[in-house]
Structures are given as structure tokens and as C-alpha cells.
Amino acid sequence: MKKLKIYLDTCVVGYLDQADDPERMRDTQILWDEIQAGFYDVVISDLALAEIDRCHESRRAVLANHLALIDFEQVIVTPPIKTLAQVFIDQNILTMKSEDDCRHIACAMYYGCDVIVSWNFKHFVNHRTIHGVKIVSAITGYNSVSIYSPTMLIGGDQDD
């Protein structure tokens, strides 16, 4: 069986060290363990890495240490990705205010990911965006991509 190719949204990395939300942090750590075990092919964009780089120095160091523990393919936001991201805005799926989120989705589509993993329920993990990805896929010819929270990807509620 082929491994899923997953695109990690920036907030997933952030939840590896999010003590004020222990359930999400636990599920993210379970996902990270699965990533380290080689269950997935992981993609992270230069956009996500730049967002992490804008964190406060101490948090940035913690997140960089987590990233150093996994293998991932770093991809770059190119002009075709920016054009694809604009389709999400043109189709009123997301707004210009969410341009970077559109670029994350476009990166995942452009680079052939199977799943975007995110804790961002406002802009990613919701019916409007998930349905919008299908619309944009049909319009542009890019493969559709599923959007899951880490909890959904690891198979739901985990018993200790």
C-alpha cells in the first residue's frame, strides 16, 4: 500500500508544544511519532517554514528541534502556485485576507499531496474549504486533496 503524502500546515508543528491544549498536543505528538516511524511522506513548504521563522526565538528553536526529528520534502511557492491560490479567492472559497492559507492549499495540490493536515478549522478543516478544493480541482485539473485534522488522520480518539 502506498504511503500517504501529507502536507503539514504550520499550526500542526506548533501544536507539538501547546500545553494549553493537551488533547490537540497529544494527537499531534501521536502523528509525529507516526511520521518518525515512516508512515507518511511529508511535505512542508517554504511558506510554512517562514511562518515558523517569524515565531519568537525560544518557540522557533523548539519547533526547529521538532522538525529536525523528521524527514520531509521542502517545497517552494512558485508563480503557478500563486496563480492556483488566486483561484480560491476568485471562487470566494477564502478571501484575500487568507492568501497565505490559499497558498498552503495550492502547494499541497500542486505537489500532489493526498492530505493537508491542519488544526485550522476556520480556513482549512471545514466543509466550505473542503468542498472548495473539489471545485478548484475540477476547474484547474489539479488533483484534489483531502483536509484532515491530526486526530482524523491518526484514526480518531486514542485510548491510553
C-alpha positions in Angstrom: 0.0 0.0 0.0 1.3 3.4 -1.0 2.1 5.8 1.8 0.0 9.0 2.1 1.8 12.1 1.0 0.8 14.7 3.6 1.3 18.4 3.6 1.8 19.8 7.1 0.2 23.2 7.9 2.3 25.4 10.1 -0.1 25.1 13.1 0.5 21.3 13.3 4.1 21.8 14.1 3.1 24.5 16.7 0.8 22.0 18.5 3.7 19.8 19.3 4.4 22.2 22.1 1.0 23.6 23.1 0.5 22.8 26.7 -2.7 24.9 27.0 -4.4 22.4 24.7 -3.3 19.0 25.9 -5.7 16.9 23.7 -4.5 18.5 20.4 -0.9 18.4 21.6 -1.3 14.6 22.4 -2.8 13.9 19.0 -0.2 15.9 17.2 2.6 14.0 19.1 1.0 10.7 18.1 1.0 11.9 14.5 4.7 13.0 14.9 5.5 9.5 16.2 3.8 8.0 13.1 5.8 10.4 10.9 9.0 9.5 12.5 8.1 5.8 12.1 7.9 6.4 8.3 4.1 6.0 7.9 3.8 9.1 5.7 5.7 11.1 3.1 5.8 14.6 4.5 5.8 17.9 2.6 6.4 21.3 4.2 6.5 24.5 2.2 8.9 27.3 2.4 5.9 29.4 3.4 5.3 27.2 6.5 9.0 27.4 7.4 8.9 31.2 7.0 5.9 31.3 9.3 7.8 29.3 11.9 10.8 31.5 11.4 8.6 34.5 12.4 7.9 33.0 15.9 9.6 34.3 19.0 13.2 33.0 19.2 12.6 30.5 22.0 9.5 29.0 20.3 11.2 29.0 17.0 14.1 26.9 18.5 11.6 24.4 20.0 9.8 24.0 16.7 13.0 23.7 14.7 14.1 20.9 17.1 10.9 19.0 16.3 11.4 19.5 12.6 14.9 18.1 12.9 13.4 14.8 14.0 11.5 14.1 10.8 12.3 13.6 7.1 10.3 15.9 4.9 10.4 17.3 1.4 10.6 21.1 1.4 8.7 22.6 -1.5 8.7 26.2 -2.8 5.8 28.5 -3.5 6.2 29.2 -7.2 4.3 31.5 -9.6 2.0 28.7 -10.7 1.1 28.0 -7.1 0.3 31.7 -6.6 -2.0 31.6 -9.6 -3.7 28.4 -8.3 -4.1 30.1 -4.9 -5.8 33.0 -6.5 -8.5 30.7 -7.8 -9.6 30.1 -4.2 -10.0 33.8 -3.8 -11.7 34.3 -7.2 -14.2 31.5 -6.4 -15.0 33.1 -3.0 -13.8 30.0 -1.1 -11.4 32.1 1.0 -10.7 35.8 1.0 -7.6 37.8 0.1 -7.1 38.1 3.9 -6.4 34.4 3.8 -4.0 34.5 0.9 -1.3 32.5 2.7 -3.8 29.8 3.6 -4.8 29.6 -0.1 -1.1 29.2 -1.0 -0.8 26.3 1.5 -3.7 24.6 -0.1 -2.3 25.3 -3.6 1.1 23.9 -2.6 -0.5 20.7 -1.5 -2.4 20.4 -4.7 0.5 21.4 -7.0 2.9 19.0 -5.4 0.5 16.1 -5.5 -0.2 15.6 -1.8 -3.0 13.3 -0.7 -3.9 15.2 2.5 -3.4 18.6 4.1 -3.0 18.2 7.9 -4.1 21.2 9.9 -5.7 22.3 13.2 -7.0 25.4 11.4 -10.8 24.8 11.4 -11.5 28.4 10.3 -9.7 28.2 7.0 -8.8 24.6 6.3 -10.7 21.8 8.1 -14.3 22.8 7.3 -16.9 22.0 4.7 -16.6 25.2 2.7 -12.9 24.8 2.1 -13.0 21.0 1.6 -15.8 21.4 -0.9 -14.0 24.4 -2.5 -10.9 22.2 -3.1 -13.0 19.9 -5.1 -14.4 22.8 -7.2 -10.9 24.3 -7.8 -9.6 20.8 -8.7 -12.4 20.5 -11.3 -11.7 24.0 -12.7 -7.9 23.7 -12.8 -7.3 20.0 -13.4 -5.1 19.6 -10.4 -5.8 16.5 -8.2 -8.0 17.2 -5.2 -6.5 16.9 -1.8 -8.3 15.8 1.4 -8.1 18.0 4.5 -7.9 16.4 8.0 -7.0 17.4 11.5 -4.3 15.2 13.1 -7.0 13.5 15.1 -8.8 12.5 11.9 -5.5 11.2 10.3 -4.4 9.1 13.2 -7.8 7.4 13.4 -9.7 9.3 15.9 -9.8 9.2 19.7 -6.8 7.2 21.0 -7.1 5.2 24.3 -4.1 5.4 26.5 
